[in-house]
């Protein structure tokens, strides 16, 4: 569970998150939509621990972020301009991630790549990947090792319709496993197929909430 209490973030004179309070429950898929600069990506960065707040608090399963924990444990994230290893294969990228996280289960690496439609046996370097293949690899990194929290910023960017449906299937599977999933996008319609709750963000505030039944 993720609890936001009066979360505020300023960049120079701009308030990009304005006193946001909300609770994201386990086993639900939440959608965030809004225009560029509305605050949806900044909210994902705040939850992931990538930025510090000016005021307010974020709790992950009762533990305060940047107090008892610096980064939320068991969290996968897809955000713009994620760094991949361009000279390595998809499998090698996940192997390096596993090494950083002190995980050594080769079966999980293979399974994660297969789930997103990438060949774990391919030696093709990431620098030669299409944008869609890179996005699939980003998502494989986010779902690797059964994360409790999955944060996805524009996860269907550069994907064809078949790949989009595959990602939706993965989101449903992760939800059934009990993960807390937050998906951010520009378009509300993109969220209706997989989200339980859809939140509109404008000027750094949650201004609208709809349950998607």
KEZATOR-903851 format. One line per field, with one value per atom (N, C-alpha, C, CB): x, y, z. Coordinates in steps of 0.05 Angstrom, whole numbers, plus 32768, in hexadecimal, padded with zeros to 4 digits. Atoms other than C-alpha are relative to their C-alpha. Glycine has a CB too. Layout:
% residues N
xx <- (X,...) .
yy <- (Y,...) .
zz <- (Z,...) .
//
This chain:
% residues 213
xx <- (8011,8000,8012,7FED,7FF2,8017,7FEF,8009,8010,8000,800F,7FFC,7FF6,800B,7FF3,7FFC,800B,8003,800B,8007,7FF9,8003,801A,8001,7FE7,8039,8003,8002,7FFB,8056,801D,7FFB,7FE6,808F,8001,8007,7FFD,80A8,801A,8000,7FE8,80D9,8002,7FFF,7FFD,80F2,7FE6,8006,8018,80B2,7FE7,7FFE,8017,8084,7FFA,8004,8009,805C,7FF6,7FEA,8007,805B,7FEF,801A,8012,803A,7FF5,800E,800B,800A,7FEE,7FEF,800F,7FF6,7FEF,7FEE,800E,7FE3,7FFE,800E,8004,7FC4,7FEF,7FF2,800F,7FAD,800C,8000,7FF7,7FB1,7FFC,7FF2,8001,7FC2,8001,8017,8002,7FAC,800D,7FE4,7FF5,7FCD,7FEA,800D,8012,7FAD,7FED,7FEF,8011,7F90,8012,7FF2,7FF3,7FA3,7FF5,7FFE,8008,7FA1,800B,800B,7FF8,7FA3,8002,7FEC,7FFC,7FBE,8000,801A,7FFF,7FAE,7FFF,7FE9,7FFF,7FBA,8013,800A,7FEF,7FDD,801D,7FF7,7FE4,8028,8004,8010,7FFB,8041,7FEB,8002,8016,8003,800A,7FE9,7FF6,802D,8000,7FF1,8003,801F,801B,7FF0,7FE6,8067,800F,8010,7FF3,8081,7FF6,7FFC,800C,8052,800D,7FE2,7FF2,8070,801C,7FFF,7FE4,80B6,8001,800C,8000,80A3,7FFC,7FEA,8005,8086,8018,7FE7,7FE9,80C3,8019,8007,7FE9,80F2,8015,800C,7FED,8114,8003,7FF9,7FFE,8105,7FF9,7FED,8007,8102,7FE8,8018,8017,80C3,8008,7FE9,7FFD,80BF,7FF0,7FF6,8010,8089,7FEE,7FF0,8011,805B,8010,7FF1,7FF3,8069,7FF4,7FFC,8008,8065,8006,800D,7FFD,805B,7FFC,7FED,8002,8068,7FFC,8019,8007,8045,8007,800F,7FFC,804A,801C,7FFB,7FE5,8094,8003,8015,7FFE,80A4,8017,8003,7FEC,80CA,8013,7FF3,7FEA,810D,8004,7FFA,7FFC,8109,800A,7FE6,7FF7,810A,800A,7FE9,7FF7,8113,8005,7FEB,7FF9,8135,7FF1,801E,800F,8114,7FEC,8013,8013,80D5,800A,7FE5,7FF7,80E8,7FEC,8004,8011,80CE,7FEF,7FEF,800E,80BB,800C,8001,7FF8,80BE,7FF5,7FF7,8008,80BA,8008,800C,7FFA,80B5,7FFB,7FEE,8003,80C2,8010,800B,7FF3,80D9,801E,7FF5,7FE3,8122,800E,800A,7FF3,8131,801A,7FEE,7FE6,8179,8002,8017,7FFB,8186,801E,7FED,7FE4,81CA,8000,800D,8003,81CF,8011,8006,7FEE,8208,7FFA,801D,8007,81E6,7FE5,7FFF,801A,81AD,7FEB,8003,8016,8169,8006,7FE5,7FFB,817C,8017,8007,7FEA,81BE,7FF8,8018,800A,819A,7FF2,7FEC,800E,816E,8014,7FEA,7FEC,81AA,800F,8014,7FF2,81CD,7FED,8009,8013,818D,7FFF,7FE4,8002,818A,8019,7FFE,7FE7,81D3,7FFF,8018,8002,81C5,7FED,7FF6,8014,8189,8008,7FE5,7FF7,81B1,7FED,8004,8012,8182,800E,7FE4,7FF1,819C,7FEE,8018,8012,815F,7FFD,7FE4,8000,816A,7FE4,8014,801B,8124,7FEE,7FF4,8010,8105,8006,8004,7FF7,812E,7FF3,801F,800B,8118,7FE2,8007,801D,80D0,7FF7,7FF5,8008,80CD,8003,8012,7FFC,80E9,7FEA,801C,8014,80B9,7FE5,7FFF,801A,807E,7FFB,7FFE,8003,808B,8005,8012,7FFD,8098,801D,7FEE,7FE4,80E5,800D,800F,7FF2,8112,8017,8009,7FEA,813F,801A,7FF8,7FE8,816F,800D,7FFA,7FF5,817A,8018,7FEA,7FE8,81BE,7FFF,8019,8003,81A3,8004,7FE4,7FFA,81BE,7FE9,801A,8016,818D,8002,8000,7FFD,81AA,7FF4,801E,800D,818C,7FE2,800E,801C,8148,7FEF,7FFA,8014,810B,7FF6,7FE8,800B,80E8,7FEC,7FF1,8012,80B3,800E,7FEE,7FF1,80E6,800D,8016,7FF4,8108,7FEA,800C,8016,80C4,7FF9,7FE7,8005,80B8,8015,8000,7FEA,80FC,7FFC,801B,8006,80EB,7FEB,7FF7,8016,80AB,800A,7FE8,7FF4,80D1,800F,8012,7FF1,80FF,7FED,8012,8013,80C2,7FF2,7FEC,800F,80A0,8012,7FEC,7FED,80DF,7FFF,801C,7FFF,80DF,7FE8,8019,801A,8095,7FFF,7FFB,8000,8096,7FE5,8007,8019,8064,7FF3,8006,8009,805F,800A,8009,7FF8,805F,7FF6,7FF5,8006,8062,8006,8010,7FFD,8057,7FF8,7FEF,8005,805E,7FFE,8016,8004,8040,800B,800E,7FF4,804D,7FFB,7FF6,8006,802D,800C,7FE2,7FF3,8057,8010,8013,7FF1,8074,7FF9,801E,8008,804E,7FE8,7FF8,8017,801F,7FEA,8008,8018,7FDA,8004,7FE8,7FFB,7FF0,8011,800E,7FEE,8027,7FF1,8019,8010,7FF7,7FEE,7FEE,8011,7FC7,8011,7FF1,7FEE,8002,8007,801A,7FF9,8015,7FE7,8009,8019,7FCC,7FFD,7FE7,8002,7FCD,8014,8007,7FEC,800D,7FF6,801B,800A,7FEE,7FEA,7FF4,8015,7FB1,800C,7FEC,7FF3,7FDE,800E,8015,7FF2,8007,7FEC,8012,8015,7FC7,7FF6,7FE8,800A,7FAE,8014,7FF9,7FEB,7FF0,8001,801B,8001,7FE1,8011,8007,7FF0,800E,7FF0,8011,800C,7FFE,800C,8007,7FF7,8001,7FF4,7FF7,8008,7FFF,8009,800B,7FFA,7FFB,7FFA,7FEF,8003,8005,7FFF,8016,8002,7FF0,7FF3,7FF1,800D,7FD7,7FE2,800C,801A,7F97,7FEF,8001,8011,7F5F,7FF6,7FE8,800B,7F44,8013,7FFA,7FEC,7F86,7FFE,801B,8000,7F78,7FE8,8002,8019,7F32,8000,7FEA,7FFF,7F45,800C,8010,7FF1,7F71,7FFE,801C,7FFF,7F67,7FE6,8006,8017,7F3A,7FF7,8007,8006,7F3F,8010,8008,7FF3,7F4F,8000,7FF2,7FFD,7F6A,800A,8014,7FF7,7F70,8012,7FE8,7FEE,7FAB,8002,801C,7FFD,7FAE,800E,7FE5,7FF1,7FDF,800A,7FEF,7FF4,7FFE,7FEC,8012,8015,7FBB,7FF0,7FEE,8014,7F8D,7FE5,7FFF,8018,7F4E,7FE7,8004,8017,7F22,8007,7FF7,7FFC,7F19,7FE7,8003,8015,7EF0,8006,7FFC,7FFD,7EE6,7FF8,7FF0,8005,7EEA,7FF3,801A,800E,7EB5,7FF9,7FE6) .
yy <- (7FE8,8000,8019,8000,7FE7,8046,8016,8006,7FEA,8081,801B,7FFC,7FE5,80C9,8013,8009,7FEC,80FF,801C,7FF7,7FE4,8147,8003,8010,8000,813A,8019,7FE6,7FE7,817A,8000,8019,7FFD,8184,8019,7FE6,7FE8,81C5,7FFE,8019,7FFD,81D0,801E,7FEE,7FE3,8217,800D,800A,7FF3,8240,7FF1,801C,8010,820A,7FEA,7FF4,8016,81DC,7FEA,800A,8016,819B,7FEA,7FF3,8010,8173,8011,7FE5,7FEB,819B,7FF3,8014,8009,817D,7FE7,8016,8017,8139,7FEB,7FF3,8015,8106,7FEB,800B,8016,80C2,7FE5,8002,801B,8077,7FED,7FF6,8015,8043,7FE5,8004,801A,7FFE,7FEA,7FFA,8017,7FBC,7FF1,7FED,800F,7F92,8010,7FEF,7FEF,7FCD,800D,8016,7FF1,7FEF,801C,7FF1,7FE4,803B,800E,800F,7FF1,8068,801D,7FFC,7FE3,80AF,800C,8007,7FF3,80DC,801E,7FF6,7FE3,8124,800A,800B,7FF5,8153,8000,801D,7FFD,815C,8015,8008,7FED,817E,8000,801B,8001,816B,7FF5,7FEE,800B,8146,7FE2,800C,801D,80FD,7FF2,7FF5,800C,80EB,8007,8008,7FF7,8113,7FF0,801E,8010,80EC,7FE4,7FFE,801A,80AA,8001,7FF5,7FFD,80C4,8004,8019,7FFD,80D9,7FE5,8014,801A,8095,7FED,7FF3,8012,8072,8008,7FFF,7FF7,809B,800F,7FE9,7FF3,80BC,801E,7FFC,7FE3,8103,8003,8011,7FF8,8123,8013,800C,7FEF,8147,801A,7FF2,7FE7,818F,7FFF,8018,8005,817A,7FE9,801A,8017,8141,7FE6,8000,801A,80F7,7FEA,7FF7,8018,80B5,7FE8,7FFF,8019,8073,7FE8,7FFF,8019,802F,7FEA,7FFB,8014,7FF9,8009,7FE5,7FF4,8027,800B,7FEB,7FF6,8037,801B,7FEC,7FE5,8081,8001,8015,7FFD,808E,8016,8005,7FEE,80B2,8004,801B,8000,80A4,7FE4,8007,801B,805A,7FF1,7FF0,800C,8048,8016,7FEC,7FEC,806F,7FFC,8000,8007,804B,7FEA,7FF7,8015,8021,7FE4,8006,801A,7FD7,7FF2,7FEE,8010,7FA7,8012,7FEC,7FED,7FDF,7FFF,801C,7FFE,7FDD,8019,7FE7,7FE6,801D,8002,8017,7FF7,8033,801E,7FF0,7FE4,807C,8008,8010,7FF7,80A6,8001,801C,7FFE,80A2,7FED,801C,8014,8064,7FF7,7FE8,8008,804E,7FE2,8009,801B,800D,7FFD,7FF5,8004,7FEE,7FFB,7FE8,8002,7FFB,7FEA,801A,8013,7FCB,7FE3,8006,801B,7F90,7FF7,8001,800C,7F61,8006,7FE2,7FFD,7F63,7FEF,7FF9,8013,7F27,800B,7FE4,7FF5,7F47,8018,8007,7FE9,7F86,7FF7,8011,800B,7F5D,7FF2,7FED,800C,7F36,8014,7FF0,7FEB,7F77,800B,8016,7FF7,7F8E,7FEC,8004,8015,7F4C,8001,7FE4,7FFE,7F55,8017,8003,7FE9,7F9A,7FFB,8018,8006,7F80,7FE7,7FFC,8018,7F43,7FE9,8006,8016,7F14,7FEF,800B,8010,7ED9,7FEA,7FF4,8015,7EB4,8004,8001,7FFF,7EA9,7FFA,7FED,8006,7E8C,8018,7FEA,7FE8,7ECE,8013,800E,7FEF,7EF3,7FF7,8000,800B,7EC5,8004,7FE2,7FFE,7EC6,801D,7FF6,7FE3,7F13,8008,8011,7FF9,7F1A,7FF3,7FF8,800E,7EE6,800C,7FE2,7FF4,7F08,8019,8008,7FE8,7F48,7FFC,8016,8007,7F24,8004,8011,7FFE,7F2A,7FE4,8015,801A,7EEF,8000,7FFA,7FFF,7EE0,7FF5,7FEF,800C,7EBB,8012,7FE5,7FEF,7EF5,8010,8014,7FF1,7F16,801D,7FF3,7FE6,7F55,8016,8004,7FEB,7F93,8014,800F,7FED,7FC5,8018,8008,7FE9,7FFD,7FFC,8007,8006,7FDA,7FFA,7FE9,8005,7FD2,8017,7FFD,7FEB,7FF7,800C,7FF4,7FF4,8026,7FED,801A,8013,7FF1,7FEA,7FF4,8015,7FBC,800B,7FF5,7FF4,7FEC,8003,801C,7FFE,7FF9,7FE5,800D,801B,7FAF,7FF8,7FEB,8006,7FA8,8010,8005,7FF0,7FE2,7FF3,801C,800C,7FBE,7FE6,7FFB,8019,7F7C,8006,7FF2,7FF8,7FA0,8008,8017,7FF7,7FBD,7FE9,8013,8016,7F7A,7FE9,7FF5,8014,7F52,7FFB,8008,8008,7F2C,8007,800C,7FFE,7F34,8019,7FE7,7FE7,7F7D,8005,8018,7FF9,7F95,8019,8003,7FE7,7FD9,8003,8019,7FFC,7FE6,801B,7FE9,7FE5,802D,8002,8015,8000,8035,801B,7FE9,7FE6,8078,7FFC,8015,8004,8074,7FE5,8017,801B,8028,7FF6,7FEC,800A,801F,8012,7FFF,7FF0,8054,7FEE,8015,800D,803B,7FE3,8002,801C,7FF9,7FFE,7FF5,8004,7FDD,7FF3,7FED,8009,7FC4,7FE5,8000,801B,7F7C,8002,7FEE,7FFD,7F92,800E,8010,7FF2,7FC1,7FEC,8017,8014,7F87,7FED,7FF0,8011,7F5E,800E,7FFA,7FF1,7F95,8001,801D,8000,7F9A,7FE5,8006,801B,7F4E,7FFE,7FEA,8001,7F55,8010,800B,7FF0,7F8D,7FF1,801B,800F,7F62,7FE9,7FF4,8016,7F28,800A,7FF2,7FF4,7F55,8009,8017,7FF9,7F6F,7FE8,800E,8018,7F29,7FF4,7FEA,8009,7F1B,8012,8001,7FEF,7F55,8019,7FF1,7FE8,7F8C,8019,7FFE,7FE5,7FD6,800B,8012,7FF8,7FF0,801C,7FEC,7FE5,8039,8005,8016,7FFC,8049,801E,7FED,7FE4,8091,8003,8011,7FFB,80A9,801B,7FE9,7FE8,80E5,7FFB,800C,8006,80C2,7FEF,7FF3,800F,80AC,7FE6,8012,8017,807B,7FE8,8005,8016,8053,7FF1,800B,800C,8044,7FEF,8016,800D,802A,7FE1,800A,801D,7FE4,7FF1,7FF9,800F,7FD3,800C,7FFE,7FF2,8006,7FFD,801D,8001,7FFF,801C,7FF0,7FE5,8048,8013,8006,7FEE,8082,801C,8001,7FE6,80C4,8014,7FFE,7FEA,8105,8013,800F,7FEE,8131,801A,7FF3,7FE6,817B,8013,800C,7FEC,81B0,7FF4,8018,800D,817E,7FF6,8012,8009,816A,7FEA,8018,8013,812F,800E,7FE5,7FEF,8152,7FEF,8015,8011,8117,7FE3,8005,801C,80CF,7FF1,7FFA,8011,809A,7FE3,8007,801D,8051,7FF4,7FF4,800B,8029,7FE4,7FFE,8019,7FF3,7FF2,8005) .
zz <- (8000,8000,8000,8019,8002,7FEF,800B,7FE3,7FF5,8019,7FFB,801F,8004,8004,8013,7FE2,7FEC,8039,7FFA,801D,8005,8022,7FF1,801A,800F,7FEF,7FEE,7FEE,800F,7FD2,7FF5,8011,800C,7FA1,7FEE,7FEF,8010,7F83,7FF0,8012,8011,7F4A,7FF9,7FE6,8001,7F4E,800B,7FE2,7FF6,7F53,7FF9,7FF4,8008,7F37,8014,7FE4,7FEF,7F64,7FEE,8014,8013,7F3E,800E,7FF5,7FF1,7F76,8017,800B,7FEE,7FA1,8015,7FF0,7FE9,7FE4,7FFA,800B,8009,7FC8,8017,7FE8,7FED,7FF7,7FF3,801A,800C,7FE0,800A,7FE1,7FF9,7FF1,7FE9,8019,8015,7FBC,800D,7FEB,7FF3,7FD3,7FF0,8006,800D,7FC4,7FF0,8014,8010,7F8E,7FEE,8011,8011,7F67,7FEB,8011,8015,7F26,7FFF,7FE4,8000,7F28,7FE7,8019,8018,7EEB,8007,7FEA,7FFD,7EEB,7FE4,800F,801A,7EB0,8004,7FEE,7FFF,7EA1,7FEA,801B,8015,7E71,8008,7FFA,7FFA,7E6C,8016,7FE7,7FEB,7EAB,8016,7FF5,7FED,7ED3,801C,7FF7,7FE7,7F07,8003,8017,7FFD,7EF8,8000,7FE9,8000,7EE7,8019,7FE7,7FE7,7F22,8018,8004,7FEA,7F4F,8000,7FFE,8001,7F37,8009,7FE3,7FF7,7F42,801E,7FF2,7FE2,7F89,800E,8008,7FF4,7F99,7FFE,7FF3,8004,7F7D,8010,7FE2,7FF0,7FA9,7FF0,800E,8011,7F6E,8005,7FE3,7FF9,7F87,801E,7FEF,7FE5,7FCC,8000,800F,7FFE,7FE3,800E,800F,7FF1,7FFA,801A,7FF0,7FE8,802C,7FFC,8008,8001,803C,8003,7FE5,7FFB,8043,7FEE,801E,800F,801D,8011,7FE3,7FF1,8041,7FEE,8018,800F,8021,8014,7FEF,7FEC,804A,801C,7FFA,7FE6,8086,8006,8014,7FFD,807D,7FF1,7FF6,800C,8070,7FEC,8015,8015,802F,8008,7FE5,7FFA,8038,801F,7FF4,7FE3,8083,8007,8010,7FFB,8091,7FE7,800D,8019,8048,7FEC,7FF4,8013,8011,7FE6,7FFA,8018,7FD7,8008,7FE9,7FF9,7FDA,7FF7,7FF4,8008,7FDA,7FED,8018,8012,7FA5,7FEE,8010,8011,7F75,7FE4,800C,801C,7F29,7FF4,7FF0,800B,7F01,7FE2,8010,801C,7EB8,7FFF,7FEB,8004,7EAD,7FE7,8019,8019,7E72,8004,7FF9,8001,7E5F,8014,8005,7FEF,7E88,7FF3,8005,800B,7E81,7FFC,8013,8007,7E5E,7FF8,7FEA,8008,7E4E,7FE1,800F,801D,7E02,7FF3,7FF4,800C,7DF5,8008,8007,7FF5,7E18,7FF5,801F,8008,7E06,8015,7FFB,7FED,7E28,8019,7FF3,7FEA,7E52,8012,7FF6,7FF1,7E67,8011,7FEE,7FF1,7E7C,801A,7FEF,7FE9,7EAB,8013,7FF8,7FEF,7EC4,8011,7FEF,7FF1,7ED8,8015,7FED,7FEC,7EFB,8017,7FF3,7FEC,7F20,8012,7FF3,7FF1,7F35,8014,7FED,7FEE,7F51,8017,7FF0,7FEC,7F77,8011,7FF4,7FF2,7F8F,7FFC,801E,8008,7F6B,7FEB,7FF7,8014,7F43,7FF4,800D,800B,7F28,7FE2,800E,801D,7EDE,7FF4,7FF4,8009,7ED7,8000,8011,7FFF,7EEC,7FE9,801B,8016,7EB9,7FE5,7FFD,8018,7E81,7FFE,7FFD,7FFF,7E97,7FFB,801B,8003,7E9B,7FE3,8012,801C,7E54,7FEF,7FF7,8010,7E38,8004,8008,7FFA,7E5A,7FEE,801D,8010,7E33,7FE2,800A,801D,7DF1,7FF6,7FF1,8009,7DEF,8002,8011,8001,7DDE,8013,7FE3,7FEC,7E1A,7FF4,8018,800C,7DEC,7FEB,7FF4,8015,7DBC,800A,7FF7,7FF9,7DBB,7FF5,7FF4,800B,7D9A,8015,7FF3,7FED,7DBC,8002,7FF9,7FFB,7DDB,7FEE,801D,8011,7DB1,7FE4,7FFD,8019,7D75,8002,7FF3,7FFB,7D94,7FF5,801F,8006,7D7A,801A,7FF0,7FE8,7DAA,800E,7FF9,7FF4,7DB5,800F,7FEB,7FF2,7DC7,801A,7FEE,7FE8,7DF8,8016,7FFA,7FED,7E18,800D,7FF3,7FF6,7E1F,8015,7FE9,7FED,7E42,8019,7FF3,7FE8,7E70,8012,7FF8,7FF1,7E84,800D,7FEE,7FF4,7E8E,8019,7FEB,7FE8,7EBF,8017,7FF9,7FEB,7EE4,800D,7FF4,7FF4,7EEE,800A,7FEB,7FF8,7EFB,801E,7FF8,7FE4,7F3D,8011,800D,7FF2,7F4F,8013,8010,7FF0,7F67,800E,7FEE,7FF1,7F9B,7FF5,801D,800B,7F7A,7FE4,8012,801C,7F2F,7FF6,7FEE,8009,7F14,7FE3,8011,801D,7ECA,7FF4,7FF3,800D,7EA6,7FE2,8007,801C,7E60,7FF6,7FF0,8006,7E5C,7FE4,8013,801A,7E18,7FEA,7FFC,8014,7DF5,7FEC,800D,8016,7DB2,7FFC,8007,8003,7DB7,7FEC,801B,8011,7D82,8010,7FE8,7FF2,7D94,800D,7FEE,7FF4,7D9F,8019,7FEB,7FE9,7DCE,8017,7FF9,7FEB,7DF3,800F,7FF3,7FF4,7E00,8012,7FEB,7FF0,7E19,801B,7FF1,7FE8,7E4B,8012,7FF9,7FF0,7E62,800E,7FEF,7FF4,7E6E,8018,7FEB,7FEA,7E98,8018,7FF6,7FEA,7EC1,800F,7FF5,7FF2,7ED0,8011,7FEB,7FF2,7EE4,8019,7FEE,7FE8,7F13,8015,7FF7,7FEE,7F31,8010,7FF1,7FF3,7F40,8014,7FEB,7FEE,7F62,8019,7FF2,7FE9,7F92,7FFF,8018,8003,7F77,8000,7FE7,8003,7F7D,7FE6,8018,801B,7F35,7FFB,7FEB,8008,7F1F,7FE4,8014,801C,7ED5,7FF9,7FEE,8007,7EBC,7FE2,800C,801C,7E77,7FFB,7FF2,8007,7E51,7FFB,7FE6,800A,7E3C,8013,7FE4,7FEE,7E69,7FF4,8008,800D,7E36,8002,7FE3,7FFF,7E3A,801A,7FFC,7FE6,7E83,8006,8015,7FF9,7E81,7FFE,7FEE,8004,7E6B,8018,7FE7,7FEB,7EA7,801C,7FF9,7FE6,7EDF,8011,7FFC,7FEE,7F1C,8008,8019,7FF9,7F2E,7FEE,801E,8012,7EFF,800D,7FE4,7FF3,7F1B,7FEC,8018,8011,7EF6,8010,7FF4,7FF3,7F07,7FF0,8004,800D,7EF7,8014,7FF7,7FF0,7F11,801A,8005,7FE9,7F41,8015,800D,7FED,7F62,7FF3,8008,8009,7F5D,8001,8013,8002,7F44,7FFB,7FEB,8006,7F32,8004,7FE2,7FFB,7F46,7FF4,801E,800B,7F20,8004,7FE2,7FFE,7F30,7FE5,8017,801A,7EF0,8003,7FF0,7FFC,7EF4,7FE6,8010) .
//
